[in-house]
Amino acid sequence: MPQTPTPLRHVFDVKTLEMLVCPLTKTRLVLSADRSELISVAARLAFPITRGVPLLSLDEARSVEPEALRQLPELKDDSH
């Protein structure tokens, strides 16, 4: 069965990421590899992106294990 493409209005604009911060720590957020979550490394929280809209509510966030944080592409480059 062919997969239905995601409507453009439901795609998260990466430029928006530069303006958003974690609601708990006020630090920058990292887009997950599958582009479905914004991750706060400082708070160890992942905020879902639903229909292109990041849900930056602590009630919507899930905890992220430290090992999963080390796997983020942006953090692998910072380890020198």
PDB file of N, H, CA, C and O in Angstrom:
ATOM      1  N   MET A   1       0.845  -1.166   0.000  1.00  0.00           N
ATOM      2  CA  MET A   1       0.000   0.000   0.000  1.00  0.00           C
ATOM      3  C   MET A   1       0.898   1.240   0.000  1.00  0.00           C
ATOM      4  O   MET A   1       1.767   1.362   0.863  1.00  0.00           O
ATOM      5  N   PRO A   2       0.704   2.171  -0.960  1.00  0.00           N
ATOM      6  CA  PRO A   2       1.549   3.363  -1.005  1.00  0.00           C
ATOM      7  C   PRO A   2       1.302   4.281   0.186  1.00  0.00           C
ATOM      8  O   PRO A   2       0.179   4.419   0.671  1.00  0.00           O
ATOM      9  N   GLN A   3       2.382   4.900   0.640  1.00  0.00           N
ATOM     10  H   GLN A   3       3.294   4.788   0.247  1.00  0.00           H
ATOM     11  CA  GLN A   3       2.283   5.799   1.787  1.00  0.00           C
ATOM     12  C   GLN A   3       1.815   7.170   1.316  1.00  0.00           C
ATOM     13  O   GLN A   3       2.302   7.695   0.315  1.00  0.00           O
ATOM     14  N   THR A   4       0.864   7.742   2.051  1.00  0.00           N
ATOM     15  H   THR A   4       0.469   7.316   2.864  1.00  0.00           H
ATOM     16  CA  THR A   4       0.347   9.055   1.717  1.00  0.00           C
ATOM     17  C   THR A   4       1.353  10.118   2.139  1.00  0.00           C
ATOM     18  O   THR A   4       1.811  10.117   3.281  1.00  0.00           O
ATOM     19  N   PRO A   5       1.707  11.039   1.213  1.00  0.00           N
ATOM     20  CA  PRO A   5       2.664  12.080   1.603  1.00  0.00           C
ATOM     21  C   PRO A   5       2.066  13.020   2.647  1.00  0.00           C
ATOM     22  O   PRO A   5       0.860  13.263   2.670  1.00  0.00           O
ATOM     23  N   THR A   6       2.932  13.536   3.503  1.00  0.00           N
ATOM     24  H   THR A   6       3.912  13.339   3.484  1.00  0.00           H
ATOM     25  CA  THR A   6       2.496  14.474   4.543  1.00  0.00           C
ATOM     26  C   THR A   6       2.231  15.830   3.890  1.00  0.00           C
ATOM     27  O   THR A   6       3.087  16.341   3.167  1.00  0.00           O
ATOM     28  N   PRO A   7       1.050  16.423   4.135  1.00  0.00           N
ATOM     29  CA  PRO A   7       0.806  17.760   3.583  1.00  0.00           C
ATOM     30  C   PRO A   7       1.847  18.745   4.087  1.00  0.00           C
ATOM     31  O   PRO A   7       2.267  18.673   5.242  1.00  0.00           O
ATOM     32  N   LEU A   8       2.270  19.671   3.217  1.00  0.00           N
ATOM     33  H   LEU A   8       1.929  19.729   2.279  1.00  0.00           H
ATOM     34  CA  LEU A   8       3.308  20.622   3.593  1.00  0.00           C
ATOM     35  C   LEU A   8       2.951  21.432   4.827  1.00  0.00           C
ATOM     36  O   LEU A   8       3.843  21.798   5.593  1.00  0.00           O
ATOM     37  N   ARG A   9       1.695  21.717   5.039  1.00  0.00           N
ATOM     38  H   ARG A   9       0.971  21.419   4.417  1.00  0.00           H
ATOM     39  CA  ARG A   9       1.325  22.497   6.220  1.00  0.00           C
ATOM     40  C   ARG A   9       1.531  21.719   7.513  1.00  0.00           C
ATOM     41  O   ARG A   9       1.479  22.300   8.596  1.00  0.00           O
ATOM     42  N   HIS A  10       1.767  20.406   7.414  1.00  0.00           N
ATOM     43  H   HIS A  10       1.810  19.933   6.534  1.00  0.00           H
ATOM     44  CA  HIS A  10       1.993  19.576   8.598  1.00  0.00           C
ATOM     45  C   HIS A  10       3.471  19.244   8.798  1.00  0.00           C
ATOM     46  O   HIS A  10       3.811  18.399   9.626  1.00  0.00           O
ATOM     47  N   VAL A  11       4.333  19.893   8.058  1.00  0.00           N
ATOM     48  H   VAL A  11       4.057  20.579   7.385  1.00  0.00           H
ATOM     49  CA  VAL A  11       5.771  19.663   8.175  1.00  0.00           C
ATOM     50  C   VAL A  11       6.371  20.784   9.015  1.00  0.00           C
ATOM     51  O   VAL A  11       6.074  21.960   8.806  1.00  0.00           O
ATOM     52  N   PHE A  12       7.215  20.406   9.964  1.00  0.00           N
ATOM     53  H   PHE A  12       7.456  19.450  10.134  1.00  0.00           H
ATOM     54  CA  PHE A  12       7.855  21.381  10.848  1.00  0.00           C
ATOM     55  C   PHE A  12       8.919  22.153  10.083  1.00  0.00           C
ATOM     56  O   PHE A  12       9.780  21.553   9.439  1.00  0.00           O
ATOM     57  N   ASP A  13       8.866  23.463  10.148  1.00  0.00           N
ATOM     58  H   ASP A  13       8.166  23.950  10.671  1.00  0.00           H
ATOM     59  CA  ASP A  13       9.845  24.331   9.494  1.00  0.00           C
ATOM     60  C   ASP A  13      11.090  24.416  10.379  1.00  0.00           C
ATOM     61  O   ASP A  13      11.025  24.918  11.501  1.00  0.00           O
ATOM     62  N   VAL A  14      12.213  23.928   9.875  1.00  0.00           N
ATOM     63  H   VAL A  14      12.265  23.520   8.963  1.00  0.00           H
ATOM     64  CA  VAL A  14      13.447  23.872  10.657  1.00  0.00           C
ATOM     65  C   VAL A  14      13.909  25.276  11.063  1.00  0.00           C
ATOM     66  O   VAL A  14      14.534  25.425  12.113  1.00  0.00           O
ATOM     67  N   LYS A  15      13.623  26.294  10.273  1.00  0.00           N
ATOM     68  H   LYS A  15      13.116  26.173   9.420  1.00  0.00           H
ATOM     69  CA  LYS A  15      14.020  27.663  10.631  1.00  0.00           C
ATOM     70  C   LYS A  15      13.328  28.112  11.918  1.00  0.00           C
ATOM     71  O   LYS A  15      13.868  28.926  12.667  1.00  0.00           O
ATOM     72  N   THR A  16      12.144  27.584  12.167  1.00  0.00           N
ATOM     73  H   THR A  16      11.705  26.923  11.559  1.00  0.00           H
ATOM     74  CA  THR A  16      11.417  27.911  13.392  1.00  0.00           C
ATOM     75  C   THR A  16      12.190  27.430  14.613  1.00  0.00           C
ATOM     76  O   THR A  16      12.097  28.029  15.685  1.00  0.00           O
ATOM     77  N   LEU A  17      12.948  26.358  14.456  1.00  0.00           N
ATOM     78  H   LEU A  17      13.024  25.871  13.586  1.00  0.00           H
ATOM     79  CA  LEU A  17      13.714  25.787  15.564  1.00  0.00           C
ATOM     80  C   LEU A  17      14.651  26.814  16.201  1.00  0.00           C
ATOM     81  O   LEU A  17      14.888  26.771  17.408  1.00  0.00           O
ATOM     82  N   GLU A  18      15.178  27.725  15.408  1.00  0.00           N
ATOM     83  H   GLU A  18      14.986  27.761  14.428  1.00  0.00           H
ATOM     84  CA  GLU A  18      16.097  28.732  15.922  1.00  0.00           C
ATOM     85  C   GLU A  18      15.428  29.670  16.926  1.00  0.00           C
ATOM     86  O   GLU A  18      16.109  30.284  17.747  1.00  0.00           O
ATOM     87  N   MET A  19      14.113  29.783  16.867  1.00  0.00           N
ATOM     88  H   MET A  19      13.560  29.284  16.200  1.00  0.00           H
ATOM     89  CA  MET A  19      13.382  30.701  17.746  1.00  0.00           C
ATOM     90  C   MET A  19      12.831  30.028  19.005  1.00  0.00           C
ATOM     91  O   MET A  19      12.410  30.713  19.937  1.00  0.00           O
ATOM     92  N   LEU A  20      12.831  28.705  19.038  1.00  0.00           N
ATOM     93  H   LEU A  20      13.173  28.149  18.281  1.00  0.00           H
ATOM     94  CA  LEU A  20      12.215  27.981  20.146  1.00  0.00           C
ATOM     95  C   LEU A  20      13.241  27.574  21.189  1.00  0.00           C
ATOM     96  O   LEU A  20      14.392  27.281  20.866  1.00  0.00           O
ATOM     97  N   VAL A  21      12.811  27.558  22.444  1.00  0.00           N
ATOM     98  H   VAL A  21      11.876  27.796  22.707  1.00  0.00           H
ATOM     99  CA  VAL A  21      13.650  27.077  23.544  1.00  0.00           C
ATOM    100  C   VAL A  21      12.824  26.142  24.421  1.00  0.00           C
ATOM    101  O   VAL A  21      11.594  26.132  24.359  1.00  0.00           O
ATOM    102  N   CYS A  22      13.511  25.370  25.224  1.00  0.00           N
ATOM    103  H   CYS A  22      14.510  25.378  25.274  1.00  0.00           H
ATOM    104  CA  CYS A  22      12.857  24.476  26.171  1.00  0.00           C
ATOM    105  C   CYS A  22      12.074  25.320  27.179  1.00  0.00           C
ATOM    106  O   CYS A  22      12.619  26.278  27.728  1.00  0.00           O
ATOM    107  N   PRO A  23      10.818  24.987  27.429  1.00  0.00           N
ATOM    108  CA  PRO A  23      10.034  25.762  28.389  1.00  0.00           C
ATOM    109  C   PRO A  23      10.520  25.622  29.828  1.00  0.00           C
ATOM    110  O   PRO A  23      10.190  26.453  30.674  1.00  0.00           O
ATOM    111  N   LEU A  24      11.297  24.586  30.114  1.00  0.00           N
ATOM    112  H   LEU A  24      11.565  23.912  29.426  1.00  0.00           H
ATOM    113  CA  LEU A  24      11.793  24.365  31.474  1.00  0.00           C
ATOM    114  C   LEU A  24      13.143  25.044  31.713  1.00  0.00           C
ATOM    115  O   LEU A  24      13.327  25.749  32.705  1.00  0.00           O
ATOM    116  N   THR A  25      14.081  24.822  30.792  1.00  0.00           N
ATOM    117  H   THR A  25      13.932  24.250  29.986  1.00  0.00           H
ATOM    118  CA  THR A  25      15.452  25.300  31.002  1.00  0.00           C
ATOM    119  C   THR A  25      15.807  26.536  30.178  1.00  0.00           C
ATOM    120  O   THR A  25      16.832  27.172  30.425  1.00  0.00           O
ATOM    121  N   LYS A  26      14.986  26.871  29.225  1.00  0.00           N
ATOM    122  H   LYS A  26      14.154  26.355  29.025  1.00  0.00           H
ATOM    123  CA  LYS A  26      15.229  28.010  28.307  1.00  0.00           C
ATOM    124  C   LYS A  26      16.489  27.817  27.464  1.00  0.00           C
ATOM    125  O   LYS A  26      17.104  28.789  27.027  1.00  0.00           O
ATOM    126  N   THR A  27      16.869  26.557  27.238  1.00  0.00           N
ATOM    127  H   THR A  27      16.369  25.767  27.593  1.00  0.00           H
ATOM    128  CA  THR A  27      18.017  26.242  26.384  1.00  0.00           C
ATOM    129  C   THR A  27      17.509  25.818  25.005  1.00  0.00           C
ATOM    130  O   THR A  27      16.315  25.583  24.816  1.00  0.00           O
ATOM    131  N   ARG A  28      18.432  25.724  24.049  1.00  0.00           N
ATOM    132  H   ARG A  28      19.402  25.915  24.202  1.00  0.00           H
ATOM    133  CA  ARG A  28      18.040  25.392  22.678  1.00  0.00           C
ATOM    134  C   ARG A  28      17.501  23.962  22.579  1.00  0.00           C
ATOM    135  O   ARG A  28      17.754  23.117  23.437  1.00  0.00           O
ATOM    136  N   LEU A  29      16.763  23.730  21.522  1.00  0.00           N
ATOM    137  H   LEU A  29      16.557  24.417  20.825  1.00  0.00           H
ATOM    138  CA  LEU A  29      16.182  22.419  21.264  1.00  0.00           C
ATOM    139  C   LEU A  29      16.839  21.819  20.028  1.00  0.00           C
ATOM    140  O   LEU A  29      17.307  22.542  19.148  1.00  0.00           O
ATOM    141  N   VAL A  30      16.870  20.488  19.972  1.00  0.00           N
ATOM    142  H   VAL A  30      16.490  19.901  20.687  1.00  0.00           H
ATOM    143  CA  VAL A  30      17.456  19.759  18.855  1.00  0.00           C
ATOM    144  C   VAL A  30      16.348  18.950  18.187  1.00  0.00           C
ATOM    145  O   VAL A  30      15.546  18.308  18.866  1.00  0.00           O
ATOM    146  N   LEU A  31      16.307  18.982  16.875  1.00  0.00           N
ATOM    147  H   LEU A  31      16.958  19.504  16.323  1.00  0.00           H
ATOM    148  CA  LEU A  31      15.323  18.200  16.130  1.00  0.00           C
ATOM    149  C   LEU A  31      15.770  16.744  16.090  1.00  0.00           C
ATOM    150  O   LEU A  31      16.923  16.455  15.772  1.00  0.00           O
ATOM    151  N   SER A  32      14.861  15.826  16.412  1.00  0.00           N
ATOM    152  H   SER A  32      13.924  16.061  16.670  1.00  0.00           H
ATOM    153  CA  SER A  32      15.205  14.400  16.399  1.00  0.00           C
ATOM    154  C   SER A  32      15.472  13.936  14.969  1.00  0.00           C
ATOM    155  O   SER A  32      15.046  14.578  14.009  1.00  0.00           O
ATOM    156  N   ALA A  33      16.179  12.822  14.839  1.00  0.00           N
ATOM    157  H   ALA A  33      16.525  12.300  15.619  1.00  0.00           H
ATOM    158  CA  ALA A  33      16.553  12.300  13.523  1.00  0.00           C
ATOM    159  C   ALA A  33      15.335  12.036  12.644  1.00  0.00           C
ATOM    160  O   ALA A  33      15.386  12.242  11.431  1.00  0.00           O
ATOM    161  N   ASP A  34      14.251  11.584  13.246  1.00  0.00           N
ATOM    162  H   ASP A  34      14.209  11.416  14.231  1.00  0.00           H
ATOM    163  CA  ASP A  34      13.046  11.311  12.451  1.00  0.00           C
ATOM    164  C   ASP A  34      12.124  12.526  12.334  1.00  0.00           C
ATOM    165  O   ASP A  34      11.034  12.439  11.767  1.00  0.00           O
ATOM    166  N   ARG A  35      12.577  13.663  12.878  1.00  0.00           N
ATOM    167  H   ARG A  35      13.462  13.735  13.338  1.00  0.00           H
ATOM    168  CA  ARG A  35      11.873  14.939  12.784  1.00  0.00           C
ATOM    169  C   ARG A  35      10.489  14.925  13.441  1.00  0.00           C
ATOM    170  O   ARG A  35       9.610  15.701  13.067  1.00  0.00           O
ATOM    171  N   SER A  36      10.307  14.040  14.418  1.00  0.00           N
ATOM    172  H   SER A  36      11.021  13.410  14.722  1.00  0.00           H
ATOM    173  CA  SER A  36       9.006  13.937  15.084  1.00  0.00           C
ATOM    174  C   SER A  36       8.990  14.574  16.472  1.00  0.00           C
ATOM    175  O   SER A  36       7.937  14.694  17.098  1.00  0.00           O
ATOM    176  N   GLU A  37      10.187  14.987  16.954  1.00  0.00           N
ATOM    177  H   GLU A  37      11.042  14.890  16.446  1.00  0.00           H
ATOM    178  CA  GLU A  37      10.277  15.557  18.300  1.00  0.00           C
ATOM    179  C   GLU A  37      11.345  16.645  18.342  1.00  0.00           C
ATOM    180  O   GLU A  37      12.292  16.652  17.555  1.00  0.00           O
ATOM    181  N   LEU A  38      11.158  17.563  19.290  1.00  0.00           N
ATOM    182  H   LEU A  38      10.389  17.558  19.930  1.00  0.00           H
ATOM    183  CA  LEU A  38      12.201  18.522  19.642  1.00  0.00           C
ATOM    184  C   LEU A  38      12.751  18.085  20.985  1.00  0.00           C
ATOM    185  O   LEU A  38      11.991  17.835  21.920  1.00  0.00           O
ATOM    186  N   ILE A  39      14.064  17.991  21.084  1.00  0.00           N
ATOM    187  H   ILE A  39      14.682  18.194  20.324  1.00  0.00           H
ATOM    188  CA  ILE A  39      14.689  17.436  22.279  1.00  0.00           C
ATOM    189  C   ILE A  39      15.458  18.515  23.031  1.00  0.00           C
ATOM    190  O   ILE A  39      16.248  19.263  22.454  1.00  0.00           O
ATOM    191  N   SER A  40      15.202  18.573  24.331  1.00  0.00           N
ATOM    192  H   SER A  40      14.560  17.966  24.799  1.00  0.00           H
ATOM    193  CA  SER A  40      15.962  19.439  25.221  1.00  0.00           C
ATOM    194  C   SER A  40      16.999  18.569  25.915  1.00  0.00           C
ATOM    195  O   SER A  40      16.666  17.740  26.762  1.00  0.00           O
ATOM    196  N   VAL A  41      18.263  18.770  25.547  1.00  0.00           N
ATOM    197  H   VAL A  41      18.534  19.443  24.860  1.00  0.00           H
ATOM    198  CA  VAL A  41      19.345  17.983  26.140  1.00  0.00           C
ATOM    199  C   VAL A  41      19.468  18.321  27.622  1.00  0.00           C
ATOM    200  O   VAL A  41      19.642  17.426  28.449  1.00  0.00           O
ATOM    201  N   ALA A  42      19.380  19.599  27.961  1.00  0.00           N
ATOM    202  H   ALA A  42      19.239  20.326  27.290  1.00  0.00           H
ATOM    203  CA  ALA A  42      19.546  20.043  29.352  1.00  0.00           C
ATOM    204  C   ALA A  42      18.472  19.453  30.266  1.00  0.00           C
ATOM    205  O   ALA A  42      18.769  19.062  31.395  1.00  0.00           O
ATOM    206  N   ALA A  43      17.242  19.387  29.794  1.00  0.00           N
ATOM    207  H   ALA A  43      17.000  19.704  28.877  1.00  0.00           H
ATOM    208  CA  ALA A  43      16.144  18.871  30.617  1.00  0.00           C
ATOM    209  C   ALA A  43      15.915  17.379  30.424  1.00  0.00           C
ATOM    210  O   ALA A  43      15.147  16.767  31.167  1.00  0.00           O
ATOM    211  N   ARG A  44      16.581  16.786  29.424  1.00  0.00           N
ATOM    212  H   ARG A  44      17.205  17.283  28.820  1.00  0.00           H
ATOM    213  CA  ARG A  44      16.367  15.379  29.071  1.00  0.00           C
ATOM    214  C   ARG A  44      14.897  15.105  28.767  1.00  0.00           C
ATOM    215  O   ARG A  44      14.325  14.120  29.235  1.00  0.00           O
ATOM    216  N   LEU A  45      14.293  16.001  27.970  1.00  0.00           N
ATOM    217  H   LEU A  45      14.757  16.801  27.590  1.00  0.00           H
ATOM    218  CA  LEU A  45      12.895  15.868  27.587  1.00  0.00           C
ATOM    219  C   LEU A  45      12.762  15.943  26.072  1.00  0.00           C
ATOM    220  O   LEU A  45      13.527  16.634  25.400  1.00  0.00           O
ATOM    221  N   ALA A  46      11.777  15.218  25.545  1.00  0.00           N
ATOM    222  H   ALA A  46      11.155  14.656  26.091  1.00  0.00           H
ATOM    223  CA  ALA A  46      11.448  15.264  24.122  1.00  0.00           C
ATOM    224  C   ALA A  46      10.015  15.750  23.986  1.00  0.00           C
ATOM    225  O   ALA A  46       9.092  15.198  24.585  1.00  0.00           O
ATOM    226  N   PHE A  47       9.851  16.789  23.188  1.00  0.00           N
ATOM    227  H   PHE A  47      10.601  17.238  22.702  1.00  0.00           H
ATOM    228  CA  PHE A  47       8.532  17.376  22.960  1.00  0.00           C
ATOM    229  C   PHE A  47       8.044  16.953  21.580  1.00  0.00           C
ATOM    230  O   PHE A  47       8.764  17.135  20.598  1.00  0.00           O
ATOM    231  N   PRO A  48       6.845  16.396  21.480  1.00  0.00           N
ATOM    232  CA  PRO A  48       6.356  15.910  20.189  1.00  0.00           C
ATOM    233  C   PRO A  48       6.034  17.047  19.222  1.00  0.00           C
ATOM    234  O   PRO A  48       5.697  18.160  19.627  1.00  0.00           O
ATOM    235  N   ILE A  49       6.150  16.731  17.935  1.00  0.00           N
ATOM    236  H   ILE A  49       6.425  15.828  17.607  1.00  0.00           H
ATOM    237  CA  ILE A  49       5.704  17.638  16.885  1.00  0.00           C
ATOM    238  C   ILE A  49       4.491  16.971  16.246  1.00  0.00           C
ATOM    239  O   ILE A  49       4.608  15.899  15.653  1.00  0.00           O
ATOM    240  N   THR A  50       3.342  17.597  16.366  1.00  0.00           N
ATOM    241  H   THR A  50       3.247  18.468  16.848  1.00  0.00           H
ATOM    242  CA  THR A  50       2.099  17.038  15.845  1.00  0.00           C
ATOM    243  C   THR A  50       1.567  17.926  14.733  1.00  0.00           C
ATOM    244  O   THR A  50       1.301  19.109  14.944  1.00  0.00           O
ATOM    245  N   ARG A  51       1.416  17.353  13.557  1.00  0.00           N
ATOM    246  H   ARG A  51       1.633  16.392  13.385  1.00  0.00           H
ATOM    247  CA  ARG A  51       0.922  18.084  12.387  1.00  0.00           C
ATOM    248  C   ARG A  51       1.724  19.359  12.140  1.00  0.00           C
ATOM    249  O   ARG A  51       1.171  20.395  11.772  1.00  0.00           O
ATOM    250  N   GLY A  52       3.033  19.265  12.346  1.00  0.00           N
ATOM    251  H   GLY A  52       3.483  18.423  12.645  1.00  0.00           H
ATOM    252  CA  GLY A  52       3.916  20.395  12.105  1.00  0.00           C
ATOM    253  C   GLY A  52       4.008  21.392  13.237  1.00  0.00           C
ATOM    254  O   GLY A  52       4.718  22.391  13.122  1.00  0.00           O
ATOM    255  N   VAL A  53       3.299  21.141  14.339  1.00  0.00           N
ATOM    256  H   VAL A  53       2.722  20.330  14.432  1.00  0.00           H
ATOM    257  CA  VAL A  53       3.277  22.068  15.473  1.00  0.00           C
ATOM    258  C   VAL A  53       3.982  21.439  16.675  1.00  0.00           C
ATOM    259  O   VAL A  53       3.547  20.396  17.163  1.00  0.00           O
ATOM    260  N   PRO A  54       5.070  22.059  17.161  1.00  0.00           N
ATOM    261  CA  PRO A  54       5.726  21.520  18.353  1.00  0.00           C
ATOM    262  C   PRO A  54       4.876  21.776  19.594  1.00  0.00           C
ATOM    263  O   PRO A  54       4.422  22.896  19.828  1.00  0.00           O
ATOM    264  N   LEU A  55       4.670  20.733  20.380  1.00  0.00           N
ATOM    265  H   LEU A  55       5.039  19.823  20.190  1.00  0.00           H
ATOM    266  CA  LEU A  55       3.879  20.842  21.609  1.00  0.00           C
ATOM    267  C   LEU A  55       4.851  21.016  22.772  1.00  0.00           C
ATOM    268  O   LEU A  55       5.335  20.038  23.342  1.00  0.00           O
ATOM    269  N   LEU A  56       5.130  22.262  23.115  1.00  0.00           N
ATOM    270  H   LEU A  56       4.737  23.057  22.652  1.00  0.00           H
ATOM    271  CA  LEU A  56       6.134  22.570  24.134  1.00  0.00           C
ATOM    272  C   LEU A  56       5.520  22.688  25.521  1.00  0.00           C
ATOM    273  O   LEU A  56       5.766  23.649  26.250  1.00  0.00           O
ATOM    274  N   SER A  57       4.730  21.708  25.860  1.00  0.00           N
ATOM    275  H   SER A  57       4.530  20.928  25.267  1.00  0.00           H
ATOM    276  CA  SER A  57       4.108  21.630  27.175  1.00  0.00           C
ATOM    277  C   SER A  57       4.794  20.512  27.952  1.00  0.00           C
ATOM    278  O   SER A  57       5.051  19.438  27.407  1.00  0.00           O
ATOM    279  N   LEU A  58       5.086  20.761  29.208  1.00  0.00           N
ATOM    280  H   LEU A  58       4.877  21.633  29.651  1.00  0.00           H
ATOM    281  CA  LEU A  58       5.717  19.719  30.025  1.00  0.00           C
ATOM    282  C   LEU A  58       4.810  18.505  30.170  1.00  0.00           C
ATOM    283  O   LEU A  58       5.290  17.390  30.372  1.00  0.00           O
ATOM    284  N   ASP A  59       3.505  18.715  30.069  1.00  0.00           N
ATOM    285  H   ASP A  59       3.114  19.621  29.905  1.00  0.00           H
ATOM    286  CA  ASP A  59       2.561  17.594  30.139  1.00  0.00           C
ATOM    287  C   ASP A  59       2.672  16.687  28.917  1.00  0.00           C
ATOM    288  O   ASP A  59       2.379  15.495  29.003  1.00  0.00           O
ATOM    289  N   GLU A  60       3.090  17.241  27.787  1.00  0.00           N
ATOM    290  H   GLU A  60       3.328  18.210  27.717  1.00  0.00           H
ATOM    291  CA  GLU A  60       3.209  16.471  26.541  1.00  0.00           C
ATOM    292  C   GLU A  60       4.584  15.827  26.381  1.00  0.00           C
ATOM    293  O   GLU A  60       4.746  14.912  25.574  1.00  0.00           O
ATOM    294  N   ALA A  61       5.572  16.293  27.139  1.00  0.00           N
ATOM    295  H   ALA A  61       5.440  17.037  27.795  1.00  0.00           H
ATOM    296  CA  ALA A  61       6.952  15.827  26.981  1.00  0.00           C
ATOM    297  C   ALA A  61       7.145  14.428  27.550  1.00  0.00           C
ATOM    298  O   ALA A  61       6.432  13.994  28.455  1.00  0.00           O
ATOM    299  N   ARG A  62       8.136  13.736  26.985  1.00  0.00           N
ATOM    300  H   ARG A  62       8.714  14.088  26.249  1.00  0.00           H
ATOM    301  CA  ARG A  62       8.529  12.433  27.527  1.00  0.00           C
ATOM    302  C   ARG A  62       9.992  12.525  27.952  1.00  0.00           C
ATOM    303  O   ARG A  62      10.755  13.327  27.413  1.00  0.00           O
ATOM    304  N   SER A  63      10.372  11.702  28.917  1.00  0.00           N
ATOM    305  H   SER A  63       9.752  11.050  29.355  1.00  0.00           H
ATOM    306  CA  SER A  63      11.765  11.667  29.380  1.00  0.00           C
ATOM    307  C   SER A  63      12.632  10.970  28.348  1.00  0.00           C
ATOM    308  O   SER A  63      12.191  10.049  27.660  1.00  0.00           O
ATOM    309  N   VAL A  64      13.872  11.424  28.252  1.00  0.00           N
ATOM    310  H   VAL A  64      14.230  12.172  28.811  1.00  0.00           H
ATOM    311  CA  VAL A  64      14.834  10.829  27.332  1.00  0.00           C
ATOM    312  C   VAL A  64      16.015  10.326  28.145  1.00  0.00           C
ATOM    313  O   VAL A  64      16.553  11.050  28.982  1.00  0.00           O
ATOM    314  N   GLU A  65      16.415   9.093  27.900  1.00  0.00           N
ATOM    315  H   GLU A  65      15.977   8.504  27.220  1.00  0.00           H
ATOM    316  CA  GLU A  65      17.547   8.494  28.610  1.00  0.00           C
ATOM    317  C   GLU A  65      18.857   9.130  28.152  1.00  0.00           C
ATOM    318  O   GLU A  65      18.996   9.482  26.980  1.00  0.00           O
ATOM    319  N   PRO A  66      19.820   9.281  29.064  1.00  0.00           N
ATOM    320  CA  PRO A  66      21.111   9.878  28.688  1.00  0.00           C
ATOM    321  C   PRO A  66      21.776   9.181  27.496  1.00  0.00           C
ATOM    322  O   PRO A  66      22.380   9.846  26.655  1.00  0.00           O
ATOM    323  N   GLU A  67      21.672   7.864  27.415  1.00  0.00           N
ATOM    324  H   GLU A  67      21.181   7.324  28.099  1.00  0.00           H
ATOM    325  CA  GLU A  67      22.273   7.136  26.291  1.00  0.00           C
ATOM    326  C   GLU A  67      21.648   7.562  24.968  1.00  0.00           C
ATOM    327  O   GLU A  67      22.352   7.684  23.966  1.00  0.00           O
ATOM    328  N   ALA A  68      20.346   7.789  24.952  1.00  0.00           N
ATOM    329  H   ALA A  68      19.774   7.690  25.766  1.00  0.00           H
ATOM    330  CA  ALA A  68      19.674   8.244  23.730  1.00  0.00           C
ATOM    331  C   ALA A  68      20.135   9.647  23.345  1.00  0.00           C
ATOM    332  O   ALA A  68      20.233   9.962  22.159  1.00  0.00           O
ATOM    333  N   LEU A  69      20.415  10.481  24.325  1.00  0.00           N
ATOM    334  H   LEU A  69      20.336  10.225  25.288  1.00  0.00           H
ATOM    335  CA  LEU A  69      20.902  11.833  24.043  1.00  0.00           C
ATOM    336  C   LEU A  69      22.269  11.790  23.362  1.00  0.00           C
ATOM    337  O   LEU A  69      22.548  12.592  22.471  1.00  0.00           O
ATOM    338  N   ARG A  70      23.114  10.859  23.779  1.00  0.00           N
ATOM    339  H   ARG A  70      22.887  10.207  24.503  1.00  0.00           H
ATOM    340  CA  ARG A  70      24.455  10.752  23.181  1.00  0.00           C
ATOM    341  C   ARG A  70      24.385  10.317  21.721  1.00  0.00           C
ATOM    342  O   ARG A  70      25.341  10.515  20.970  1.00  0.00           O
ATOM    343  N   GLN A  71      23.279   9.733  21.317  1.00  0.00           N
ATOM    344  H   GLN A  71      22.503   9.572  21.927  1.00  0.00           H
ATOM    345  CA  GLN A  71      23.121   9.266  19.941  1.00  0.00           C
ATOM    346  C   GLN A  71      22.681  10.373  18.978  1.00  0.00           C
ATOM    347  O   GLN A  71      22.676  10.173  17.763  1.00  0.00           O
ATOM    348  N   LEU A  72      22.315  11.529  19.512  1.00  0.00           N
ATOM    349  H   LEU A  72      22.318  11.691  20.499  1.00  0.00           H
ATOM    350  CA  LEU A  72      21.882  12.628  18.647  1.00  0.00           C
ATOM    351  C   LEU A  72      23.046  13.067  17.764  1.00  0.00           C
ATOM    352  O   LEU A  72      24.153  13.276  18.262  1.00  0.00           O
ATOM    353  N   PRO A  73      22.810  13.210  16.460  1.00  0.00           N
ATOM    354  CA  PRO A  73      23.898  13.581  15.538  1.00  0.00           C
ATOM    355  C   PRO A  73      24.598  14.876  15.937  1.00  0.00           C
ATOM    356  O   PRO A  73      25.820  14.965  15.817  1.00  0.00           O
ATOM    357  N   GLU A  74      23.875  15.864  16.398  1.00  0.00           N
ATOM    358  H   GLU A  74      22.883  15.792  16.496  1.00  0.00           H
ATOM    359  CA  GLU A  74      24.486  17.154  16.759  1.00  0.00           C
ATOM    360  C   GLU A  74      25.416  17.030  17.954  1.00  0.00           C
ATOM    361  O   GLU A  74      26.376  17.793  18.065  1.00  0.00           O
ATOM    362  N   LEU A  75      25.156  16.091  18.844  1.00  0.00           N
ATOM    363  H   LEU A  75      24.377  15.471  18.753  1.00  0.00           H
ATOM    364  CA  LEU A  75      25.997  15.928  20.027  1.00  0.00           C
ATOM    365  C   LEU A  75      27.219  15.057  19.763  1.00  0.00           C
ATOM    366  O   LEU A  75      28.232  15.184  20.450  1.00  0.00           O
ATOM    367  N   LYS A  76      27.131  14.181  18.779  1.00  0.00           N
ATOM    368  H   LYS A  76      26.308  14.078  18.221  1.00  0.00           H
ATOM    369  CA  LYS A  76      28.286  13.339  18.439  1.00  0.00           C
ATOM    370  C   LYS A  76      29.454  14.182  17.958  1.00  0.00           C
ATOM    371  O   LYS A  76      30.608  13.847  18.224  1.00  0.00           O
ATOM    372  N   ASP A  77      29.169  15.283  17.245  1.00  0.00           N
ATOM    373  H   ASP A  77      28.232  15.555  17.029  1.00  0.00           H
ATOM    374  CA  ASP A  77      30.218  16.144  16.707  1.00  0.00           C
ATOM    375  C   ASP A  77      30.864  16.992  17.792  1.00  0.00           C
ATOM    376  O   ASP A  77      32.002  17.428  17.623  1.00  0.00           O
ATOM    377  N   ASP A  78      30.172  17.240  18.906  1.00  0.00           N
ATOM    378  H   ASP A  78      29.247  16.886  19.043  1.00  0.00           H
ATOM    379  CA  ASP A  78      30.671  18.103  19.977  1.00  0.00           C
ATOM    380  C   ASP A  78      31.603  17.387  20.954  1.00  0.00           C
ATOM    381  O   ASP A  78      32.021  17.993  21.940  1.00  0.00           O
ATOM    382  N   SER A  79      31.937  16.133  20.719  1.00  0.00           N
ATOM    383  H   SER A  79      31.597  15.640  19.918  1.00  0.00           H
ATOM    384  CA  SER A  79      32.647  15.338  21.700  1.00  0.00           C
ATOM    385  C   SER A  79      34.156  15.419  21.562  1.00  0.00           C
ATOM    386  O   SER A  79      34.836  14.471  21.956  1.00  0.00           O
ATOM    387  N   HIS A  80      34.719  16.488  21.029  1.00  0.00           N
ATOM    388  H   HIS A  80      34.166  17.258  20.709  1.00  0.00           H
ATOM    389  CA  HIS A  80      36.186  16.568  20.928  1.00  0.00           C
ATOM    390  C   HIS A  80      36.762  17.495  21.921  1.00  0.00           C
ATOM    391  O   HIS A  80      37.979  17.673  21.967  1.00  0.00           O
TER     392      HIS A  80
END
